[in-house]
Amino acid sequence: MFRQKEIYGTVAVKMCLFPLVFYEICQFLQVPHDITLTMSILPTLPSMAVIVMLAQNQRSAGNYAAGMLLVTTLCSIVTIPLVCLGLG
C-alpha cells in the first residue's frame, strides 16, 4: 500500500495544497478569520473510517480505501502542523 504513488499525490493535494488555497480564497472574499482558519484546517485531518465501510458495502476497492485511511492518518501527524505553520 505504501508503494502506490497516487496515494501520496492525493495526500499532497487533499491535506497540504487544498487547505492553503482555500485559506487564500477565503481571505480574498473577506470571510471572518476564525471561520477561515477552522475550515482550512479541517481538510488536513485524516479521512473518515466510514469510507472503508462504505467501499466494502458497495463491493468497491475496500482494501484501497483502508490503505488510504492508514496513509492519511499517518501523514496527518506531519501535515496538520505544516499547514498550521503555513497559515500563520
PyMOL Python script that loads the backbone (N, CA, C, O; Angstrom):
from pymol import cmd

cmd.read_pdbstr("""\
ATOM      1  N   MET A   1       0.825  -1.202   0.000  1.00  0.00           N
ATOM      2  CA  MET A   1       0.000   0.000   0.000  1.00  0.00           C
ATOM      3  C   MET A   1       0.866   1.261   0.000  1.00  0.00           C
ATOM      4  O   MET A   1       0.493   2.261  -0.613  1.00  0.00           O
ATOM      5  N   PHE A   2       2.004   1.228   0.671  1.00  0.00           N
ATOM      6  CA  PHE A   2       2.847   2.415   0.765  1.00  0.00           C
ATOM      7  C   PHE A   2       3.619   2.686  -0.523  1.00  0.00           C
ATOM      8  O   PHE A   2       4.252   3.734  -0.652  1.00  0.00           O
ATOM      9  N   ARG A   3       3.577   1.769  -1.466  1.00  0.00           N
ATOM     10  CA  ARG A   3       4.312   1.933  -2.724  1.00  0.00           C
ATOM     11  C   ARG A   3       3.461   2.553  -3.829  1.00  0.00           C
ATOM     12  O   ARG A   3       3.984   2.832  -4.908  1.00  0.00           O
ATOM     13  N   GLN A   4       2.184   2.776  -3.600  1.00  0.00           N
ATOM     14  CA  GLN A   4       1.314   3.351  -4.622  1.00  0.00           C
ATOM     15  C   GLN A   4       1.453   4.870  -4.602  1.00  0.00           C
ATOM     16  O   GLN A   4       1.103   5.530  -3.624  1.00  0.00           O
ATOM     17  N   LYS A   5       1.969   5.406  -5.702  1.00  0.00           N
ATOM     18  CA  LYS A   5       2.273   6.836  -5.770  1.00  0.00           C
ATOM     19  C   LYS A   5       1.029   7.712  -5.768  1.00  0.00           C
ATOM     20  O   LYS A   5       1.070   8.844  -5.286  1.00  0.00           O
ATOM     21  N   GLU A   6      -0.080   7.201  -6.304  1.00  0.00           N
ATOM     22  CA  GLU A   6      -1.284   8.041  -6.353  1.00  0.00           C
ATOM     23  C   GLU A   6      -1.810   8.370  -4.964  1.00  0.00           C
ATOM     24  O   GLU A   6      -2.473   9.391  -4.781  1.00  0.00           O
ATOM     25  N   ILE A   7      -1.525   7.529  -3.993  1.00  0.00           N
ATOM     26  CA  ILE A   7      -1.958   7.827  -2.624  1.00  0.00           C
ATOM     27  C   ILE A   7      -1.240   9.070  -2.110  1.00  0.00           C
ATOM     28  O   ILE A   7      -1.856   9.919  -1.467  1.00  0.00           O
ATOM     29  N   TYR A   8       0.043   9.181  -2.386  1.00  0.00           N
ATOM     30  CA  TYR A   8       0.801  10.336  -1.908  1.00  0.00           C
ATOM     31  C   TYR A   8       0.405  11.604  -2.661  1.00  0.00           C
ATOM     32  O   TYR A   8       0.448  12.700  -2.101  1.00  0.00           O
ATOM     33  N   GLY A   9       0.023  11.459  -3.917  1.00  0.00           N
ATOM     34  CA  GLY A   9      -0.490  12.608  -4.655  1.00  0.00           C
ATOM     35  C   GLY A   9      -1.791  13.107  -4.056  1.00  0.00           C
ATOM     36  O   GLY A   9      -2.015  14.311  -3.929  1.00  0.00           O
ATOM     37  N   THR A  10      -2.636  12.172  -3.694  1.00  0.00           N
ATOM     38  CA  THR A  10      -3.904  12.530  -3.059  1.00  0.00           C
ATOM     39  C   THR A  10      -3.659  13.210  -1.717  1.00  0.00           C
ATOM     40  O   THR A  10      -4.304  14.207  -1.393  1.00  0.00           O
ATOM     41  N   VAL A  11      -2.737  12.675  -0.949  1.00  0.00           N
ATOM     42  CA  VAL A  11      -2.413  13.268   0.354  1.00  0.00           C
ATOM     43  C   VAL A  11      -1.876  14.681   0.162  1.00  0.00           C
ATOM     44  O   VAL A  11      -2.258  15.596   0.892  1.00  0.00           O
ATOM     45  N   ALA A  12      -0.996  14.861  -0.811  1.00  0.00           N
ATOM     46  CA  ALA A  12      -0.412  16.190  -1.046  1.00  0.00           C
ATOM     47  C   ALA A  12      -1.486  17.202  -1.427  1.00  0.00           C
ATOM     48  O   ALA A  12      -1.469  18.333  -0.941  1.00  0.00           O
ATOM     49  N   VAL A  13      -2.410  16.811  -2.281  1.00  0.00           N
ATOM     50  CA  VAL A  13      -3.453  17.742  -2.718  1.00  0.00           C
ATOM     51  C   VAL A  13      -4.481  17.957  -1.612  1.00  0.00           C
ATOM     52  O   VAL A  13      -4.796  19.097  -1.269  1.00  0.00           O
ATOM     53  N   LYS A  14      -5.008  16.858  -1.047  1.00  0.00           N
ATOM     54  CA  LYS A  14      -6.081  16.957  -0.053  1.00  0.00           C
ATOM     55  C   LYS A  14      -5.621  17.586   1.253  1.00  0.00           C
ATOM     56  O   LYS A  14      -6.333  18.400   1.841  1.00  0.00           O
ATOM     57  N   MET A  15      -4.441  17.211   1.701  1.00  0.00           N
ATOM     58  CA  MET A  15      -4.042  17.587   3.046  1.00  0.00           C
ATOM     59  C   MET A  15      -3.057  18.749   3.106  1.00  0.00           C
ATOM     60  O   MET A  15      -2.825  19.290   4.188  1.00  0.00           O
ATOM     61  N   CYS A  16      -2.478  19.145   1.993  1.00  0.00           N
ATOM     62  CA  CYS A  16      -1.495  20.238   2.008  1.00  0.00           C
ATOM     63  C   CYS A  16      -1.902  21.391   1.098  1.00  0.00           C
ATOM     64  O   CYS A  16      -1.996  22.534   1.545  1.00  0.00           O
ATOM     65  N   LEU A  17      -2.140  21.098  -0.163  1.00  0.00           N
ATOM     66  CA  LEU A  17      -2.412  22.150  -1.144  1.00  0.00           C
ATOM     67  C   LEU A  17      -3.798  22.768  -0.974  1.00  0.00           C
ATOM     68  O   LEU A  17      -3.931  23.991  -0.943  1.00  0.00           O
ATOM     69  N   PHE A  18      -4.829  21.931  -0.863  1.00  0.00           N
ATOM     70  CA  PHE A  18      -6.191  22.441  -0.763  1.00  0.00           C
ATOM     71  C   PHE A  18      -6.395  23.384   0.422  1.00  0.00           C
ATOM     72  O   PHE A  18      -6.991  24.446   0.238  1.00  0.00           O
ATOM     73  N   PRO A  19      -5.930  23.048   1.631  1.00  0.00           N
ATOM     74  CA  PRO A  19      -6.152  23.977   2.754  1.00  0.00           C
ATOM     75  C   PRO A  19      -5.515  25.353   2.537  1.00  0.00           C
ATOM     76  O   PRO A  19      -6.104  26.371   2.903  1.00  0.00           O
ATOM     77  N   LEU A  20      -4.326  25.389   1.950  1.00  0.00           N
ATOM     78  CA  LEU A  20      -3.653  26.671   1.729  1.00  0.00           C
ATOM     79  C   LEU A  20      -4.361  27.503   0.661  1.00  0.00           C
ATOM     80  O   LEU A  20      -4.497  28.717   0.809  1.00  0.00           O
ATOM     81  N   VAL A  21      -4.812  26.855  -0.412  1.00  0.00           N
ATOM     82  CA  VAL A  21      -5.538  27.565  -1.471  1.00  0.00           C
ATOM     83  C   VAL A  21      -6.889  28.046  -0.944  1.00  0.00           C
ATOM     84  O   VAL A  21      -7.305  29.171  -1.222  1.00  0.00           O
ATOM     85  N   PHE A  22      -7.567  27.191  -0.186  1.00  0.00           N
ATOM     86  CA  PHE A  22      -8.857  27.564   0.390  1.00  0.00           C
ATOM     87  C   PHE A  22      -8.720  28.760   1.329  1.00  0.00           C
ATOM     88  O   PHE A  22      -9.569  29.652   1.341  1.00  0.00           O
ATOM     89  N   TYR A  23      -7.650  28.771   2.110  1.00  0.00           N
ATOM     90  CA  TYR A  23      -7.394  29.878   3.031  1.00  0.00           C
ATOM     91  C   TYR A  23      -7.231  31.189   2.260  1.00  0.00           C
ATOM     92  O   TYR A  23      -7.797  32.213   2.642  1.00  0.00           O
ATOM     93  N   GLU A  24      -6.472  31.151   1.195  1.00  0.00           N
ATOM     94  CA  GLU A  24      -6.253  32.357   0.392  1.00  0.00           C
ATOM     95  C   GLU A  24      -7.543  32.845  -0.258  1.00  0.00           C
ATOM     96  O   GLU A  24      -7.787  34.050  -0.324  1.00  0.00           O
ATOM     97  N   ILE A  25      -8.366  31.922  -0.734  1.00  0.00           N
ATOM     98  CA  ILE A  25      -9.650  32.302  -1.337  1.00  0.00           C
ATOM     99  C   ILE A  25     -10.556  32.953  -0.296  1.00  0.00           C
ATOM    100  O   ILE A  25     -11.198  33.966  -0.572  1.00  0.00           O
ATOM    101  N   CYS A  26     -10.605  32.372   0.897  1.00  0.00           N
ATOM    102  CA  CYS A  26     -11.435  32.948   1.963  1.00  0.00           C
ATOM    103  C   CYS A  26     -10.913  34.319   2.398  1.00  0.00           C
ATOM    104  O   CYS A  26     -11.704  35.208   2.715  1.00  0.00           O
ATOM    105  N   GLN A  27      -9.603  34.494   2.416  1.00  0.00           N
ATOM    106  CA  GLN A  27      -9.024  35.795   2.744  1.00  0.00           C
ATOM    107  C   GLN A  27      -9.426  36.819   1.690  1.00  0.00           C
ATOM    108  O   GLN A  27      -9.760  37.957   2.020  1.00  0.00           O
ATOM    109  N   PHE A  28      -9.394  36.419   0.431  1.00  0.00           N
ATOM    110  CA  PHE A  28      -9.775  37.313  -0.664  1.00  0.00           C
ATOM    111  C   PHE A  28     -11.247  37.707  -0.560  1.00  0.00           C
ATOM    112  O   PHE A  28     -11.612  38.850  -0.836  1.00  0.00           O
ATOM    113  N   LEU A  29     -12.093  36.750  -0.158  1.00  0.00           N
ATOM    114  CA  LEU A  29     -13.533  37.016  -0.029  1.00  0.00           C
ATOM    115  C   LEU A  29     -13.899  37.655   1.308  1.00  0.00           C
ATOM    116  O   LEU A  29     -15.073  37.924   1.562  1.00  0.00           O
ATOM    117  N   GLN A  30     -12.912  37.898   2.159  1.00  0.00           N
ATOM    118  CA  GLN A  30     -13.072  38.544   3.455  1.00  0.00           C
ATOM    119  C   GLN A  30     -14.018  37.792   4.395  1.00  0.00           C
ATOM    120  O   GLN A  30     -14.834  38.396   5.092  1.00  0.00           O
ATOM    121  N   VAL A  31     -13.891  36.469   4.398  1.00  0.00           N
ATOM    122  CA  VAL A  31     -14.622  35.633   5.351  1.00  0.00           C
ATOM    123  C   VAL A  31     -13.970  35.856   6.716  1.00  0.00           C
ATOM    124  O   VAL A  31     -12.752  36.017   6.782  1.00  0.00           O
ATOM    125  N   PRO A  32     -14.742  35.871   7.806  1.00  0.00           N
ATOM    126  CA  PRO A  32     -14.143  36.065   9.130  1.00  0.00           C
ATOM    127  C   PRO A  32     -12.997  35.082   9.393  1.00  0.00           C
ATOM    128  O   PRO A  32     -13.053  33.918   8.994  1.00  0.00           O
ATOM    129  N   HIS A  33     -11.961  35.577  10.070  1.00  0.00           N
ATOM    130  CA  HIS A  33     -10.722  34.819  10.227  1.00  0.00           C
ATOM    131  C   HIS A  33     -10.905  33.492  10.966  1.00  0.00           C
ATOM    132  O   HIS A  33     -10.307  32.490  10.574  1.00  0.00           O
ATOM    133  N   ASP A  34     -11.715  33.462  12.022  1.00  0.00           N
ATOM    134  CA  ASP A  34     -11.889  32.217  12.769  1.00  0.00           C
ATOM    135  C   ASP A  34     -12.570  31.140  11.934  1.00  0.00           C
ATOM    136  O   ASP A  34     -12.231  29.962  12.049  1.00  0.00           O
ATOM    137  N   ILE A  35     -13.513  31.523  11.107  1.00  0.00           N
ATOM    138  CA  ILE A  35     -14.177  30.576  10.209  1.00  0.00           C
ATOM    139  C   ILE A  35     -13.199  30.103   9.144  1.00  0.00           C
ATOM    140  O   ILE A  35     -13.142  28.914   8.829  1.00  0.00           O
ATOM    141  N   THR A  36     -12.435  31.026   8.595  1.00  0.00           N
ATOM    142  CA  THR A  36     -11.452  30.674   7.573  1.00  0.00           C
ATOM    143  C   THR A  36     -10.424  29.701   8.125  1.00  0.00           C
ATOM    144  O   THR A  36     -10.092  28.714   7.469  1.00  0.00           O
ATOM    145  N   LEU A  37      -9.927  29.960   9.300  1.00  0.00           N
ATOM    146  CA  LEU A  37      -8.911  29.099   9.908  1.00  0.00           C
ATOM    147  C   LEU A  37      -9.467  27.701  10.191  1.00  0.00           C
ATOM    148  O   LEU A  37      -8.817  26.699   9.895  1.00  0.00           O
ATOM    149  N   THR A  38     -10.651  27.640  10.755  1.00  0.00           N
ATOM    150  CA  THR A  38     -11.268  26.344  11.057  1.00  0.00           C
ATOM    151  C   THR A  38     -11.515  25.541   9.793  1.00  0.00           C
ATOM    152  O   THR A  38     -11.189  24.355   9.740  1.00  0.00           O
ATOM    153  N   MET A  39     -12.082  26.165   8.783  1.00  0.00           N
ATOM    154  CA  MET A  39     -12.398  25.461   7.539  1.00  0.00           C
ATOM    155  C   MET A  39     -11.142  25.100   6.752  1.00  0.00           C
ATOM    156  O   MET A  39     -11.179  24.192   5.921  1.00  0.00           O
ATOM    157  N   SER A  40     -10.053  25.782   6.993  1.00  0.00           N
ATOM    158  CA  SER A  40      -8.797  25.457   6.310  1.00  0.00           C
ATOM    159  C   SER A  40      -8.060  24.310   6.989  1.00  0.00           C
ATOM    160  O   SER A  40      -7.310  23.587   6.333  1.00  0.00           O
ATOM    161  N   ILE A  41      -8.259  24.136   8.275  1.00  0.00           N
ATOM    162  CA  ILE A  41      -7.593  23.060   8.994  1.00  0.00           C
ATOM    163  C   ILE A  41      -8.338  21.731   8.849  1.00  0.00           C
ATOM    164  O   ILE A  41      -7.713  20.673   8.918  1.00  0.00           O
ATOM    165  N   LEU A  42      -9.636  21.760   8.654  1.00  0.00           N
ATOM    166  CA  LEU A  42     -10.418  20.522   8.546  1.00  0.00           C
ATOM    167  C   LEU A  42      -9.929  19.557   7.461  1.00  0.00           C
ATOM    168  O   LEU A  42      -9.888  18.355   7.727  1.00  0.00           O
ATOM    169  N   PRO A  43      -9.557  20.001   6.266  1.00  0.00           N
ATOM    170  CA  PRO A  43      -9.086  19.040   5.251  1.00  0.00           C
ATOM    171  C   PRO A  43      -7.765  18.357   5.615  1.00  0.00           C
ATOM    172  O   PRO A  43      -7.419  17.341   5.011  1.00  0.00           O
ATOM    173  N   THR A  44      -7.026  18.886   6.582  1.00  0.00           N
ATOM    174  CA  THR A  44      -5.764  18.254   6.958  1.00  0.00           C
ATOM    175  C   THR A  44      -5.978  17.040   7.851  1.00  0.00           C
ATOM    176  O   THR A  44      -5.043  16.280   8.098  1.00  0.00           O
ATOM    177  N   LEU A  45      -7.195  16.853   8.334  1.00  0.00           N
ATOM    178  CA  LEU A  45      -7.486  15.710   9.196  1.00  0.00           C
ATOM    179  C   LEU A  45      -7.565  14.431   8.365  1.00  0.00           C
ATOM    180  O   LEU A  45      -7.833  14.487   7.165  1.00  0.00           O
ATOM    181  N   PRO A  46      -7.333  13.281   8.994  1.00  0.00           N
ATOM    182  CA  PRO A  46      -7.400  12.014   8.245  1.00  0.00           C
ATOM    183  C   PRO A  46      -8.798  11.750   7.704  1.00  0.00           C
ATOM    184  O   PRO A  46      -9.786  12.296   8.196  1.00  0.00           O
ATOM    185  N   SER A  47      -8.861  10.912   6.692  1.00  0.00           N
ATOM    186  CA  SER A  47     -10.158  10.528   6.129  1.00  0.00           C
ATOM    187  C   SER A  47     -10.969   9.772   7.174  1.00  0.00           C
ATOM    188  O   SER A  47     -10.415   9.208   8.117  1.00  0.00           O
ATOM    189  N   MET A  48     -12.279   9.767   6.996  1.00  0.00           N
ATOM    190  CA  MET A  48     -13.151   9.110   7.962  1.00  0.00           C
ATOM    191  C   MET A  48     -13.111   7.599   7.776  1.00  0.00           C
ATOM    192  O   MET A  48     -12.995   7.113   6.651  1.00  0.00           O
ATOM    193  N   ALA A  49     -13.207   6.863   8.866  1.00  0.00           N
ATOM    194  CA  ALA A  49     -13.184   5.397   8.825  1.00  0.00           C
ATOM    195  C   ALA A  49     -14.414   4.834   8.123  1.00  0.00           C
ATOM    196  O   ALA A  49     -14.379   3.717   7.607  1.00  0.00           O
ATOM    197  N   VAL A  50     -15.492   5.595   8.102  1.00  0.00           N
ATOM    198  CA  VAL A  50     -16.716   5.104   7.467  1.00  0.00           C
ATOM    199  C   VAL A  50     -16.530   4.922   5.954  1.00  0.00           C
ATOM    200  O   VAL A  50     -17.289   4.183   5.326  1.00  0.00           O
ATOM    201  N   ILE A  51     -15.548   5.577   5.377  1.00  0.00           N
ATOM    202  CA  ILE A  51     -15.289   5.422   3.942  1.00  0.00           C
ATOM    203  C   ILE A  51     -14.938   3.981   3.615  1.00  0.00           C
ATOM    204  O   ILE A  51     -15.354   3.462   2.579  1.00  0.00           O
ATOM    205  N   VAL A  52     -14.179   3.331   4.482  1.00  0.00           N
ATOM    206  CA  VAL A  52     -13.817   1.924   4.273  1.00  0.00           C
ATOM    207  C   VAL A  52     -15.074   1.051   4.306  1.00  0.00           C
ATOM    208  O   VAL A  52     -15.241   0.165   3.468  1.00  0.00           O
ATOM    209  N   MET A  53     -15.942   1.303   5.262  1.00  0.00           N
ATOM    210  CA  MET A  53     -17.177   0.517   5.359  1.00  0.00           C
ATOM    211  C   MET A  53     -18.067   0.734   4.150  1.00  0.00           C
ATOM    212  O   MET A  53     -18.663  -0.215   3.640  1.00  0.00           O
ATOM    213  N   LEU A  54     -18.164   1.962   3.689  1.00  0.00           N
ATOM    214  CA  LEU A  54     -18.978   2.243   2.508  1.00  0.00           C
ATOM    215  C   LEU A  54     -18.400   1.566   1.267  1.00  0.00           C
ATOM    216  O   LEU A  54     -19.146   1.024   0.451  1.00  0.00           O
ATOM    217  N   ALA A  55     -17.090   1.596   1.125  1.00  0.00           N
ATOM    218  CA  ALA A  55     -16.462   0.956  -0.029  1.00  0.00           C
ATOM    219  C   ALA A  55     -16.684  -0.550   0.005  1.00  0.00           C
ATOM    220  O   ALA A  55     -16.957  -1.149  -1.035  1.00  0.00           O
ATOM    221  N   GLN A  56     -16.575  -1.173   1.161  1.00  0.00           N
ATOM    222  CA  GLN A  56     -16.801  -2.613   1.258  1.00  0.00           C
ATOM    223  C   GLN A  56     -18.262  -2.958   1.051  1.00  0.00           C
ATOM    224  O   GLN A  56     -18.579  -3.992   0.461  1.00  0.00           O
ATOM    225  N   ASN A  57     -19.147  -2.115   1.523  1.00  0.00           N
ATOM    226  CA  ASN A  57     -20.578  -2.335   1.348  1.00  0.00           C
ATOM    227  C   ASN A  57     -20.962  -2.276  -0.130  1.00  0.00           C
ATOM    228  O   ASN A  57     -21.829  -3.026  -0.578  1.00  0.00           O
ATOM    229  N   GLN A  58     -20.326  -1.398  -0.875  1.00  0.00           N
ATOM    230  CA  GLN A  58     -20.615  -1.245  -2.307  1.00  0.00           C
ATOM    231  C   GLN A  58     -19.784  -2.199  -3.168  1.00  0.00           C
ATOM    232  O   GLN A  58     -19.841  -2.148  -4.396  1.00  0.00           O
ATOM    233  N   ARG A  59     -19.016  -3.066  -2.514  1.00  0.00           N
ATOM    234  CA  ARG A  59     -18.119  -4.018  -3.200  1.00  0.00           C
ATOM    235  C   ARG A  59     -17.173  -3.284  -4.143  1.00  0.00           C
ATOM    236  O   ARG A  59     -17.004  -3.653  -5.305  1.00  0.00           O
ATOM    237  N   SER A  60     -16.566  -2.238  -3.603  1.00  0.00           N
ATOM    238  CA  SER A  60     -15.682  -1.384  -4.391  1.00  0.00           C
ATOM    239  C   SER A  60     -14.414  -1.087  -3.614  1.00  0.00           C
ATOM    240  O   SER A  60     -14.493  -0.423  -2.581  1.00  0.00           O
ATOM    241  N   ALA A  61     -13.287  -1.528  -4.039  1.00  0.00           N
ATOM    242  CA  ALA A  61     -11.948  -1.171  -3.556  1.00  0.00           C
ATOM    243  C   ALA A  61     -11.862  -0.934  -2.050  1.00  0.00           C
ATOM    244  O   ALA A  61     -11.366   0.103  -1.609  1.00  0.00           O
ATOM    245  N   GLY A  62     -12.338  -1.879  -1.275  1.00  0.00           N
ATOM    246  CA  GLY A  62     -12.271  -1.754   0.179  1.00  0.00           C
ATOM    247  C   GLY A  62     -10.849  -1.731   0.698  1.00  0.00           C
ATOM    248  O   GLY A  62     -10.537  -0.996   1.635  1.00  0.00           O
ATOM    249  N   ASN A  63      -9.985  -2.533   0.095  1.00  0.00           N
ATOM    250  CA  ASN A  63      -8.580  -2.544   0.524  1.00  0.00           C
ATOM    251  C   ASN A  63      -7.886  -1.229   0.202  1.00  0.00           C
ATOM    252  O   ASN A  63      -7.074  -0.743   0.990  1.00  0.00           O
ATOM    253  N   TYR A  64      -8.199  -0.657  -0.941  1.00  0.00           N
ATOM    254  CA  TYR A  64      -7.615   0.634  -1.317  1.00  0.00           C
ATOM    255  C   TYR A  64      -8.079   1.723  -0.349  1.00  0.00           C
ATOM    256  O   TYR A  64      -7.283   2.565   0.067  1.00  0.00           O
ATOM    257  N   ALA A  65      -9.355   1.705   0.004  1.00  0.00           N
ATOM    258  CA  ALA A  65      -9.889   2.686   0.952  1.00  0.00           C
ATOM    259  C   ALA A  65      -9.237   2.526   2.321  1.00  0.00           C
ATOM    260  O   ALA A  65      -8.932   3.517   2.984  1.00  0.00           O
ATOM    261  N   ALA A  66      -9.023   1.286   2.744  1.00  0.00           N
ATOM    262  CA  ALA A  66      -8.363   1.050   4.032  1.00  0.00           C
ATOM    263  C   ALA A  66      -6.925   1.557   4.007  1.00  0.00           C
ATOM    264  O   ALA A  66      -6.450   2.141   4.981  1.00  0.00           O
ATOM    265  N   GLY A  67      -6.240   1.335   2.898  1.00  0.00           N
ATOM    266  CA  GLY A  67      -4.868   1.842   2.760  1.00  0.00           C
ATOM    267  C   GLY A  67      -4.820   3.355   2.774  1.00  0.00           C
ATOM    268  O   GLY A  67      -3.927   3.952   3.377  1.00  0.00           O
ATOM    269  N   MET A  68      -5.781   3.973   2.109  1.00  0.00           N
ATOM    270  CA  MET A  68      -5.836   5.436   2.076  1.00  0.00           C
ATOM    271  C   MET A  68      -6.105   5.989   3.475  1.00  0.00           C
ATOM    272  O   MET A  68      -5.537   7.010   3.864  1.00  0.00           O
ATOM    273  N   LEU A  69      -6.962   5.318   4.218  1.00  0.00           N
ATOM    274  CA  LEU A  69      -7.231   5.738   5.595  1.00  0.00           C
ATOM    275  C   LEU A  69      -5.964   5.651   6.437  1.00  0.00           C
ATOM    276  O   LEU A  69      -5.670   6.562   7.210  1.00  0.00           O
ATOM    277  N   LEU A  70      -5.219   4.570   6.293  1.00  0.00           N
ATOM    278  CA  LEU A  70      -3.976   4.402   7.044  1.00  0.00           C
ATOM    279  C   LEU A  70      -2.956   5.480   6.679  1.00  0.00           C
ATOM    280  O   LEU A  70      -2.343   6.083   7.559  1.00  0.00           O
ATOM    281  N   VAL A  71      -2.781   5.717   5.394  1.00  0.00           N
ATOM    282  CA  VAL A  71      -1.785   6.695   4.951  1.00  0.00           C
ATOM    283  C   VAL A  71      -2.179   8.114   5.377  1.00  0.00           C
ATOM    284  O   VAL A  71      -1.324   8.873   5.835  1.00  0.00           O
ATOM    285  N   THR A  72      -3.450   8.482   5.235  1.00  0.00           N
ATOM    286  CA  THR A  72      -3.858   9.831   5.638  1.00  0.00           C
ATOM    287  C   THR A  72      -3.730  10.022   7.144  1.00  0.00           C
ATOM    288  O   THR A  72      -3.408  11.115   7.608  1.00  0.00           O
ATOM    289  N   THR A  73      -3.980   8.967   7.905  1.00  0.00           N
ATOM    290  CA  THR A  73      -3.820   9.067   9.358  1.00  0.00           C
ATOM    291  C   THR A  73      -2.354   9.287   9.728  1.00  0.00           C
ATOM    292  O   THR A  73      -2.038  10.141  10.556  1.00  0.00           O
ATOM    293  N   LEU A  74      -1.473   8.520   9.116  1.00  0.00           N
ATOM    294  CA  LEU A  74      -0.044   8.686   9.404  1.00  0.00           C
ATOM    295  C   LEU A  74       0.480  10.043   8.915  1.00  0.00           C
ATOM    296  O   LEU A  74       1.267  10.692   9.605  1.00  0.00           O
ATOM    297  N   CYS A  75       0.048  10.463   7.741  1.00  0.00           N
ATOM    298  CA  CYS A  75       0.535  11.729   7.187  1.00  0.00           C
ATOM    299  C   CYS A  75      -0.019  12.942   7.932  1.00  0.00           C
ATOM    300  O   CYS A  75       0.588  14.013   7.917  1.00  0.00           O
ATOM    301  N   SER A  76      -1.167  12.774   8.581  1.00  0.00           N
ATOM    302  CA  SER A  76      -1.740  13.916   9.307  1.00  0.00           C
ATOM    303  C   SER A  76      -0.859  14.353  10.467  1.00  0.00           C
ATOM    304  O   SER A  76      -0.952  15.491  10.928  1.00  0.00           O
ATOM    305  N   ILE A  77      -0.004  13.452  10.938  1.00  0.00           N
ATOM    306  CA  ILE A  77       0.933  13.815  12.002  1.00  0.00           C
ATOM    307  C   ILE A  77       1.865  14.926  11.527  1.00  0.00           C
ATOM    308  O   ILE A  77       2.304  15.760  12.319  1.00  0.00           O
ATOM    309  N   VAL A  78       2.158  14.931  10.247  1.00  0.00           N
ATOM    310  CA  VAL A  78       3.054  15.929   9.668  1.00  0.00           C
ATOM    311  C   VAL A  78       2.280  17.073   9.023  1.00  0.00           C
ATOM    312  O   VAL A  78       2.659  18.236   9.164  1.00  0.00           O
ATOM    313  N   THR A  79       1.199  16.752   8.318  1.00  0.00           N
ATOM    314  CA  THR A  79       0.509  17.784   7.537  1.00  0.00           C
ATOM    315  C   THR A  79      -0.224  18.811   8.388  1.00  0.00           C
ATOM    316  O   THR A  79      -0.282  19.985   8.022  1.00  0.00           O
ATOM    317  N   ILE A  80      -0.781  18.392   9.512  1.00  0.00           N
ATOM    318  CA  ILE A  80      -1.515  19.361  10.347  1.00  0.00           C
ATOM    319  C   ILE A  80      -0.566  20.459  10.851  1.00  0.00           C
ATOM    320  O   ILE A  80      -0.893  21.637  10.702  1.00  0.00           O
ATOM    321  N   PRO A  81       0.589  20.130  11.437  1.00  0.00           N
ATOM    322  CA  PRO A  81       1.495  21.212  11.853  1.00  0.00           C
ATOM    323  C   PRO A  81       2.028  22.031  10.678  1.00  0.00           C
ATOM    324  O   PRO A  81       2.184  23.247  10.798  1.00  0.00           O
ATOM    325  N   LEU A  82       2.311  21.381   9.539  1.00  0.00           N
ATOM    326  CA  LEU A  82       2.808  22.134   8.380  1.00  0.00           C
ATOM    327  C   LEU A  82       1.789  23.145   7.877  1.00  0.00           C
ATOM    328  O   LEU A  82       2.130  24.294   7.596  1.00  0.00           O
ATOM    329  N   VAL A  83       0.551  22.717   7.765  1.00  0.00           N
ATOM    330  CA  VAL A  83      -0.494  23.635   7.285  1.00  0.00           C
ATOM    331  C   VAL A  83      -0.719  24.758   8.303  1.00  0.00           C
ATOM    332  O   VAL A  83      -0.917  25.909   7.916  1.00  0.00           O
ATOM    333  N   CYS A  84      -0.692  24.437   9.583  1.00  0.00           N
ATOM    334  CA  CYS A  84      -0.846  25.488  10.598  1.00  0.00           C
ATOM    335  C   CYS A  84       0.279  26.500  10.523  1.00  0.00           C
ATOM    336  O   CYS A  84       0.048  27.698  10.689  1.00  0.00           O
ATOM    337  N   LEU A  85       1.491  26.034  10.275  1.00  0.00           N
ATOM    338  CA  LEU A  85       2.614  26.965  10.080  1.00  0.00           C
ATOM    339  C   LEU A  85       2.429  27.793   8.826  1.00  0.00           C
ATOM    340  O   LEU A  85       2.739  28.984   8.810  1.00  0.00           O
ATOM    341  N   GLY A  86       1.928  27.172   7.781  1.00  0.00           N
ATOM    342  CA  GLY A  86       1.702  27.894   6.519  1.00  0.00           C
ATOM    343  C   GLY A  86       0.607  28.933   6.621  1.00  0.00           C
ATOM    344  O   GLY A  86       0.648  29.952   5.932  1.00  0.00           O
ATOM    345  N   LEU A  87      -0.379  28.683   7.481  1.00  0.00           N
ATOM    346  CA  LEU A  87      -1.469  29.636   7.645  1.00  0.00           C
ATOM    347  C   LEU A  87      -1.082  30.805   8.541  1.00  0.00           C
ATOM    348  O   LEU A  87      -1.712  31.862   8.501  1.00  0.00           O
ATOM    349  N   GLY A  88      -0.060  30.613   9.339  1.00  0.00           N
ATOM    350  CA  GLY A  88       0.422  31.695  10.200  1.00  0.00           C
ATOM    351  C   GLY A  88      -0.415  31.827  11.385  1.00  0.00           C
ATOM    352  O   GLY A  88      -0.161  32.688  12.227  1.00  0.00           O
TER     353      GLY A  88
END
""", "prot")
cmd.dss("prot")
cmd.show_as("cartoon", "prot")
cmd.util.cbc("prot")
cmd.orient("prot")
